[in-house]
Amino acid sequence: MNARDRFVRTLNFETCPDRLPMVEWAAWWDLTIDRWKTEGLPPDISWEASLDYFGLDPLFLIGTGGGPAGEVPPAVARVVTDEASYDALRPYLFSNAAIAGAVEQACGLKAGHDRGDISIRLWLDGYFWFPRGLFGIEGHMLAFYDQPELMHRMNRDLADYNERVVEAIGTVLTPDMVGFAEDMSYNHGPMLSRGFFDEFLLPYYRRTVPVIKRQGSKVLVDTDGDVTSMIPWLLAAGIEGVYPLERQAGVDVALLRARYPRLLMMGGFDKMVMSQGEAPMRAEFERLLPVMRSGGFIPSVDHQTPPGVSLENFKIYVRLFREYCERAAS
């Protein structure tokens, strides 16, 4: 099988006769690569070449965030405080040039995608993530109470933009998955209530998700921390899966699989054991193996591999990764 076959079949809860996909959706920190170059990694290696070096399957990202693009004049504040400041910044958001650049990137990836050499993940700004980027963290939280109409306006504009992105990319290829950037949970759970989710996010997911699904892509949400209690909210919005499923935040992929047999999941491997050697890493794969065999789960590091992990230990991780991806398919 080729790399894309494995990726798509796993997302469809279909079996892979040889092994599960071996992808790292957010592979490593820059500082991690810097360390590895002092430990034997070729100094001029590219990201794509590094995947081949480690024997990982390529998952390419096409990103088209709606935030400020290009030069924003000094007189225009990048932090929104009210309708007037949003009006001033609005001409620099939702850039046609960003969409054109994403389409150009898709054209460059199309041949490899058609051959099955690569899988493709399209990144969209989510309806929690995007207003936070404009308001700032504190301003965003207060805006749920103080500026609800402005919050809705931002998300209406973002929904329009996201639909344009999906339709434009769809003229070239169909991404294998679309991931909404959200980061709306932390180690104690969601950063907002179910009521606020339903009021401020749900209407816009219900606009965008059907457009994505009509084109044939799977729809997942990227939110760090403990997403467990949010999963029913996401399912109600038409979302099919979640990542990165951070173990140190208490996420239990076995529990999620038991509760939601058709939930798509990506990530889940506790990055905190990677610096500890083979035995803890093997134990972590043993923990994940039953879920790997259940389908709909693409295991990977539950976020970027940190710089505390040596090149030797990462190579051990990849060796075990392959072993358990083969065992899960057997």
LUMVO-670907 format. One record per residue (C-alpha): x, y, z. Coordinates in nm, 4 decimals, m for minus. Layout:
N
x: X | y: Y | z: Z
...
//
This chain:
330
x: 0.0000 | y: 0.0000 | z: 0.0000
x: 0.1077 | y: 0.3602 | z: m0.0435
x: 0.1183 | y: 0.6303 | z: 0.2221
x: m0.2093 | y: 0.7938 | z: 0.1255
x: m0.3932 | y: 0.4602 | z: 0.1059
x: m0.2976 | y: 0.3827 | z: 0.4640
x: m0.3971 | y: 0.7264 | z: 0.5868
x: m0.7362 | y: 0.7307 | z: 0.4132
x: m0.8212 | y: 0.3707 | z: 0.4944
x: m0.7500 | y: 0.4302 | z: 0.8634
x: m0.9709 | y: 0.7405 | z: 0.8672
x: m1.2458 | y: 0.5277 | z: 0.7121
x: m1.2097 | y: 0.2525 | z: 0.9758
x: m1.0807 | y: 0.0176 | z: 0.7074
x: m0.7948 | y: m0.2250 | z: 0.7608
x: m0.4440 | y: m0.1797 | z: 0.6239
x: m0.2897 | y: m0.5126 | z: 0.5233
x: 0.0705 | y: m0.4132 | z: 0.5980
x: 0.0743 | y: m0.1423 | z: 0.8655
x: m0.0988 | y: 0.1686 | z: 0.9929
x: 0.0179 | y: 0.5092 | z: 0.8678
x: 0.3276 | y: 0.6495 | z: 1.0369
x: 0.2711 | y: 1.0237 | z: 1.0336
x: 0.3761 | y: 1.2998 | z: 1.2685
x: 0.1233 | y: 1.5790 | z: 1.2177
x: 0.3356 | y: 1.8194 | z: 1.4249
x: 0.6711 | y: 1.6522 | z: 1.4137
x: 0.9189 | y: 1.8386 | z: 1.6351
x: 1.0359 | y: 2.1718 | z: 1.7672
x: 1.3017 | y: 2.3680 | z: 1.5803
x: 1.5127 | y: 2.3338 | z: 1.8946
x: 1.4753 | y: 1.9560 | z: 1.8695
x: 1.6100 | y: 1.9536 | z: 1.5149
x: 1.8924 | y: 2.1847 | z: 1.6241
x: 1.9870 | y: 1.9333 | z: 1.8933
x: 1.9715 | y: 1.6382 | z: 1.6547
x: 2.2043 | y: 1.8126 | z: 1.4122
x: 2.4664 | y: 1.8090 | z: 1.6868
x: 2.4065 | y: 1.4342 | z: 1.7296
x: 2.4414 | y: 1.3191 | z: 1.3687
x: 2.1395 | y: 1.4454 | z: 1.1744
x: 2.2627 | y: 1.5955 | z: 0.8440
x: 2.3001 | y: 1.9708 | z: 0.9021
x: 2.1346 | y: 2.0841 | z: 0.5785
x: 1.8438 | y: 1.8381 | z: 0.5829
x: 1.5035 | y: 1.9696 | z: 0.4726
x: 1.1763 | y: 1.8898 | z: 0.6464
x: 1.0685 | y: 1.6610 | z: 0.3633
x: 1.4053 | y: 1.4857 | z: 0.3584
x: 1.3904 | y: 1.4394 | z: 0.7359
x: 1.0680 | y: 1.2389 | z: 0.6987
x: 1.2453 | y: 1.0084 | z: 0.4549
x: 1.5497 | y: 0.9918 | z: 0.6848
x: 1.3340 | y: 0.8600 | z: 0.9701
x: 1.1067 | y: 0.6471 | z: 0.7503
x: 0.7892 | y: 0.8438 | z: 0.8267
x: 0.4935 | y: 0.8841 | z: 0.5910
x: 0.4549 | y: 1.2392 | z: 0.4542
x: 0.1525 | y: 1.4385 | z: 0.5719
x: 0.1678 | y: 1.7793 | z: 0.4068
x: m0.0033 | y: 2.0864 | z: 0.5490
x: m0.1811 | y: 2.3507 | z: 0.3421
x: m0.2485 | y: 2.6481 | z: 0.5671
x: m0.4751 | y: 2.9444 | z: 0.4958
x: m0.5413 | y: 3.1334 | z: 0.8162
x: m0.7682 | y: 3.4352 | z: 0.8032
x: m0.5449 | y: 3.6609 | z: 1.0124
x: m0.3567 | y: 3.9724 | z: 0.9009
x: m0.1608 | y: 3.9170 | z: 0.5807
x: 0.1266 | y: 4.1266 | z: 0.4524
x: 0.1951 | y: 4.4790 | z: 0.5668
x: m0.0506 | y: 4.6286 | z: 0.8144
x: 0.0103 | y: 5.0054 | z: 0.8421
x: 0.1442 | y: 5.1184 | z: 1.1810
x: m0.1665 | y: 5.3283 | z: 1.2314
x: m0.3863 | y: 5.0155 | z: 1.2195
x: m0.3917 | y: 4.8211 | z: 1.5445
x: m0.3603 | y: 4.4431 | z: 1.5155
x: m0.5484 | y: 4.4000 | z: 1.8443
x: m0.9224 | y: 4.4541 | z: 1.8139
x: m1.0986 | y: 4.6361 | z: 2.0958
x: m1.4267 | y: 4.7419 | z: 1.9352
x: m1.6191 | y: 4.7616 | z: 1.6062
x: m1.4144 | y: 5.0560 | z: 1.4822
x: m1.0807 | y: 4.8795 | z: 1.5327
x: m1.2172 | y: 4.5694 | z: 1.3584
x: m1.3363 | y: 4.7866 | z: 1.0680
x: m0.9845 | y: 4.9314 | z: 1.0386
x: m0.8156 | y: 4.5894 | z: 1.0420
x: m1.0782 | y: 4.4108 | z: 0.8310
x: m0.9242 | y: 4.5026 | z: 0.4890
x: m0.6064 | y: 4.3125 | z: 0.5886
x: m0.7892 | y: 3.9947 | z: 0.6868
x: m0.9240 | y: 3.7054 | z: 0.4761
x: m0.6723 | y: 3.7639 | z: 0.2007
x: m0.7374 | y: 3.6606 | z: m0.1577
x: m0.3603 | y: 3.6348 | z: m0.1925
x: m0.3485 | y: 3.3771 | z: 0.0892
x: m0.6075 | y: 3.1668 | z: m0.0900
x: m0.4173 | y: 3.1989 | z: m0.4181
x: m0.0992 | y: 3.0890 | z: m0.2428
x: m0.2739 | y: 2.7862 | z: m0.0952
x: m0.4109 | y: 2.6913 | z: m0.4368
x: m0.0613 | y: 2.7224 | z: m0.5829
x: 0.0711 | y: 2.4967 | z: m0.3063
x: m0.2036 | y: 2.2438 | z: m0.3768
x: m0.1113 | y: 2.2459 | z: m0.7463
x: 0.2480 | y: 2.1660 | z: m0.6530
x: 0.1387 | y: 1.8763 | z: m0.4303
x: m0.1253 | y: 1.7335 | z: m0.6618
x: 0.0940 | y: 1.4892 | z: m0.8553
x: 0.2354 | y: 1.3307 | z: m0.5396
x: m0.1106 | y: 1.3221 | z: m0.3844
x: m0.2605 | y: 1.1566 | z: m0.6915
x: 0.0164 | y: 0.8937 | z: m0.6868
x: m0.0489 | y: 0.8249 | z: m0.3201
x: 0.2991 | y: 0.9325 | z: m0.2111
x: 0.1646 | y: 1.1928 | z: 0.0327
x: m0.1421 | y: 1.2730 | z: 0.2390
x: m0.2702 | y: 1.6283 | z: 0.2769
x: m0.4128 | y: 1.8132 | z: 0.5759
x: m0.5854 | y: 2.1460 | z: 0.5181
x: m0.5656 | y: 2.3887 | z: 0.8096
x: m0.8516 | y: 2.6308 | z: 0.8791
x: m0.8799 | y: 2.8843 | z: 1.1587
x: m1.1536 | y: 2.7812 | z: 1.4014
x: m1.4257 | y: 2.9896 | z: 1.5588
x: m1.2603 | y: 3.0095 | z: 1.8998
x: m0.9031 | y: 3.0421 | z: 1.7741
x: m0.9629 | y: 3.3248 | z: 1.5279
x: m1.1366 | y: 3.5800 | z: 1.7550
x: m0.8772 | y: 3.5111 | z: 2.0249
x: m0.6051 | y: 3.6059 | z: 1.7782
x: m0.7756 | y: 3.9390 | z: 1.7133
x: m0.8935 | y: 4.0293 | z: 2.0638
x: m0.5990 | y: 3.8845 | z: 2.2553
x: m0.6496 | y: 3.6210 | z: 2.5242
x: m0.8066 | y: 3.8393 | z: 2.7949
x: m1.0025 | y: 4.0544 | z: 2.5522
x: m1.1427 | y: 3.7439 | z: 2.3866
x: m1.2765 | y: 3.6020 | z: 2.7109
x: m1.4399 | y: 3.9317 | z: 2.8014
x: m1.5877 | y: 3.9687 | z: 2.4524
x: m1.8194 | y: 3.6710 | z: 2.5073
x: m1.9958 | y: 3.8946 | z: 2.7609
x: m1.9160 | y: 4.2483 | z: 2.6482
x: m1.9071 | y: 4.2326 | z: 2.2667
x: m2.1177 | y: 3.9367 | z: 2.1517
x: m2.2264 | y: 4.1003 | z: 1.8258
x: m1.8673 | y: 4.1723 | z: 1.7277
x: m1.7752 | y: 3.8112 | z: 1.8068
x: m2.0545 | y: 3.6909 | z: 1.5794
x: m1.9468 | y: 3.9307 | z: 1.3067
x: m1.5902 | y: 3.7995 | z: 1.3162
x: m1.7089 | y: 3.4406 | z: 1.2934
x: m1.9540 | y: 3.5162 | z: 1.0115
x: m1.6674 | y: 3.6706 | z: 0.8185
x: m1.4448 | y: 3.3736 | z: 0.8989
x: m1.7121 | y: 3.1250 | z: 0.7890
x: m1.7391 | y: 3.3077 | z: 0.4556
x: m1.3623 | y: 3.2922 | z: 0.4170
x: m1.3334 | y: 2.9264 | z: 0.5186
x: m1.5947 | y: 2.8308 | z: 0.2595
x: m1.3986 | y: 3.0178 | z: m0.0071
x: m1.0799 | y: 2.8362 | z: 0.0963
x: m1.2404 | y: 2.4919 | z: 0.0838
x: m1.4003 | y: 2.5554 | z: m0.2526
x: m1.0794 | y: 2.6977 | z: m0.4022
x: m0.8630 | y: 2.4064 | z: m0.2842
x: m1.1322 | y: 2.1682 | z: m0.4062
x: m1.0793 | y: 2.2825 | z: m0.7643
x: m0.7328 | y: 2.1228 | z: m0.7450
x: m0.7577 | y: 1.8270 | z: m0.5060
x: m0.9492 | y: 1.6885 | z: m0.2095
x: m0.7526 | y: 1.7099 | z: 0.1167
x: m0.7580 | y: 1.3848 | z: 0.3090
x: m0.8513 | y: 1.5737 | z: 0.6224
x: m0.9351 | y: 1.9261 | z: 0.7283
x: m0.8253 | y: 2.0354 | z: 1.0742
x: m0.9758 | y: 2.3352 | z: 1.2511
x: m0.7220 | y: 2.5104 | z: 1.4736
x: m0.8945 | y: 2.5832 | z: 1.8042
x: m0.6851 | y: 2.5157 | z: 2.1189
x: m0.9930 | y: 2.5748 | z: 2.3333
x: m0.9194 | y: 2.3216 | z: 2.6074
x: m0.6407 | y: 2.2973 | z: 2.8641
x: m0.5367 | y: 2.0452 | z: 3.1272
x: m0.8575 | y: 2.0927 | z: 3.3273
x: m1.0970 | y: 2.0881 | z: 3.0319
x: m1.2709 | y: 2.3447 | z: 2.8097
x: m1.1963 | y: 2.7169 | z: 2.8232
x: m1.5605 | y: 2.8007 | z: 2.7520
x: m1.9006 | y: 2.6672 | z: 2.8507
x: m2.1282 | y: 2.4493 | z: 2.6408
x: m2.3669 | y: 2.7441 | z: 2.6247
x: m2.1043 | y: 2.9742 | z: 2.4754
x: m1.9916 | y: 2.7009 | z: 2.2363
x: m2.3465 | y: 2.6555 | z: 2.1117
x: m2.4037 | y: 3.0284 | z: 2.0797
x: m2.0766 | y: 3.1496 | z: 1.9303
x: m1.9170 | y: 2.8504 | z: 1.7524
x: m2.1829 | y: 2.5958 | z: 1.6631
x: m2.3684 | y: 2.8055 | z: 1.4009
x: m2.0470 | y: 2.8591 | z: 1.2045
x: m1.9332 | y: 2.4973 | z: 1.2226
x: m2.2747 | y: 2.4012 | z: 1.0912
x: m2.2114 | y: 2.6283 | z: 0.7941
x: m1.8584 | y: 2.5160 | z: 0.7158
x: m1.8546 | y: 2.1446 | z: 0.7972
x: m2.1126 | y: 2.0408 | z: 0.5338
x: m1.9123 | y: 2.2228 | z: 0.2649
x: m1.6029 | y: 2.0225 | z: 0.3644
x: m1.7864 | y: 1.6913 | z: 0.3802
x: m1.9446 | y: 1.7426 | z: 0.0380
x: m1.5940 | y: 1.7492 | z: m0.1054
x: m1.5031 | y: 1.4236 | z: 0.0668
x: m1.2594 | y: 1.5316 | z: 0.3394
x: m1.2677 | y: 1.4161 | z: 0.7002
x: m1.3184 | y: 1.6961 | z: 0.9534
x: m1.1220 | y: 1.7089 | z: 1.2799
x: m1.0516 | y: 1.9717 | z: 1.5451
x: m0.7056 | y: 2.0451 | z: 1.6864
x: m0.7442 | y: 2.1430 | z: 2.0500
x: m0.4751 | y: 2.0905 | z: 2.3111
x: m0.5355 | y: 1.9840 | z: 2.6696
x: m0.8228 | y: 1.7682 | z: 2.7904
x: m1.0877 | y: 1.7590 | z: 2.5179
x: m1.2845 | y: 1.4723 | z: 2.6766
x: m1.5915 | y: 1.6650 | z: 2.7932
x: m1.6060 | y: 1.8664 | z: 2.4696
x: m1.6414 | y: 1.5711 | z: 2.2363
x: m2.0244 | y: 1.5632 | z: 2.2453
x: m2.0232 | y: 1.9344 | z: 2.1572
x: m1.7977 | y: 1.8714 | z: 1.8595
x: m1.9985 | y: 1.5745 | z: 1.7385
x: m2.3120 | y: 1.7900 | z: 1.7493
x: m2.1299 | y: 2.0345 | z: 1.5210
x: m2.0575 | y: 1.7609 | z: 1.2667
x: m1.6914 | y: 1.7258 | z: 1.3641
x: m1.5676 | y: 1.3689 | z: 1.3104
x: m1.2492 | y: 1.3616 | z: 1.5146
x: m0.9983 | y: 1.5292 | z: 1.7446
x: m0.6249 | y: 1.5629 | z: 1.7951
x: m0.3611 | y: 1.5725 | z: 1.9545
x: m0.5093 | y: 1.3885 | z: 2.2599
x: m0.2453 | y: 1.4931 | z: 2.5122
x: m0.1770 | y: 1.2242 | z: 2.7675
x: m0.0294 | y: 1.4604 | z: 3.0274
x: m0.3628 | y: 1.6469 | z: 3.0259
x: m0.5348 | y: 1.3230 | z: 3.1229
x: m0.6783 | y: 1.2209 | z: 2.7843
x: m0.7410 | y: 0.8457 | z: 2.7665
x: m0.7828 | y: 0.7259 | z: 2.4081
x: m0.9128 | y: 0.3866 | z: 2.5246
x: m1.1904 | y: 0.5593 | z: 2.7179
x: m1.2743 | y: 0.7767 | z: 2.4177
x: m1.2901 | y: 0.4741 | z: 2.1903
x: m1.5225 | y: 0.2945 | z: 2.4321
x: m1.7549 | y: 0.5949 | z: 2.4528
x: m1.7380 | y: 0.6977 | z: 2.0873
x: m1.6692 | y: 0.3949 | z: 1.8646
x: m1.6645 | y: 0.6025 | z: 1.5428
x: m1.4639 | y: 0.8999 | z: 1.6701
x: m1.1563 | y: 0.9747 | z: 1.4589
x: m0.8432 | y: 1.0335 | z: 1.6636
x: m0.4879 | y: 1.1375 | z: 1.5833
x: m0.1971 | y: 1.1704 | z: 1.8252
x: m0.2202 | y: 1.0158 | z: 2.1704
x: 0.1425 | y: 0.9032 | z: 2.2261
x: 0.2766 | y: 1.0597 | z: 2.5456
x: 0.5752 | y: 1.2694 | z: 2.4400
x: 0.6924 | y: 1.2859 | z: 2.8019
x: 0.8183 | y: 0.9250 | z: 2.7903
x: 1.0307 | y: 0.9744 | z: 2.4791
x: 1.3412 | y: 1.0880 | z: 2.6662
x: 1.3301 | y: 0.7864 | z: 2.8994
x: 1.4448 | y: 0.5095 | z: 2.6662
x: 1.2965 | y: 0.2022 | z: 2.5050
x: 1.1080 | y: 0.0385 | z: 2.7916
x: 0.8772 | y: 0.3340 | z: 2.8730
x: 0.8192 | y: 0.3969 | z: 2.5025
x: 0.7274 | y: 0.0327 | z: 2.4455
x: 0.4882 | y: 0.0460 | z: 2.7424
x: 0.3225 | y: 0.3518 | z: 2.5897
x: 0.2735 | y: 0.1727 | z: 2.2580
x: 0.1296 | y: m0.1255 | z: 2.4448
x: m0.1231 | y: 0.1125 | z: 2.6013
x: m0.2231 | y: 0.2394 | z: 2.2577
x: m0.2198 | y: m0.0908 | z: 2.0699
x: m0.5828 | y: m0.1976 | z: 2.1361
x: m0.7071 | y: 0.1393 | z: 2.0115
x: m0.4757 | y: 0.1226 | z: 1.7108
x: m0.6417 | y: m0.2090 | z: 1.6225
x: m0.9910 | y: m0.0593 | z: 1.6547
x: m0.9563 | y: 0.1610 | z: 1.3450
x: m1.0071 | y: 0.5338 | z: 1.3049
x: m0.6963 | y: 0.6117 | z: 1.5126
x: m0.3729 | y: 0.7459 | z: 1.3658
x: m0.1129 | y: 0.7285 | z: 1.6431
x: 0.1568 | y: 0.9920 | z: 1.6664
x: 0.3325 | y: 1.2040 | z: 1.9267
x: 0.0626 | y: 1.3924 | z: 2.1158
x: 0.2304 | y: 1.7164 | z: 2.0145
x: 0.5716 | y: 1.8114 | z: 1.8834
x: 0.8672 | y: 1.6023 | z: 1.9995
x: 1.0434 | y: 1.8256 | z: 2.2566
x: 1.4150 | y: 1.9092 | z: 2.2573
x: 1.4746 | y: 1.6893 | z: 2.5606
x: 1.4522 | y: 1.3870 | z: 2.3289
x: 1.7853 | y: 1.2745 | z: 2.1844
x: 1.8295 | y: 1.1633 | z: 1.8248
x: 1.9008 | y: 0.8112 | z: 1.9505
x: 1.5763 | y: 0.8013 | z: 2.1488
x: 1.3758 | y: 0.9351 | z: 1.8561
x: 1.5177 | y: 0.6598 | z: 1.6374
x: 1.4084 | y: 0.4079 | z: 1.9006
x: 1.0625 | y: 0.5685 | z: 1.8958
x: 1.0397 | y: 0.5342 | z: 1.5166
x: 1.1531 | y: 0.1703 | z: 1.5295
x: 0.8859 | y: 0.0917 | z: 1.7879
x: 0.6317 | y: 0.3008 | z: 1.5958
x: 0.6807 | y: 0.0801 | z: 1.2894
x: 0.6687 | y: m0.2393 | z: 1.4944
x: 0.3386 | y: m0.1478 | z: 1.6563
x: 0.1852 | y: m0.0127 | z: 1.3357
x: 0.2606 | y: m0.3536 | z: 1.1810
x: 0.1246 | y: m0.5374 | z: 1.4843
x: m0.1955 | y: m0.3307 | z: 1.4760
x: m0.2550 | y: m0.4377 | z: 1.1146
x: m0.1906 | y: m0.8073 | z: 1.1774
//
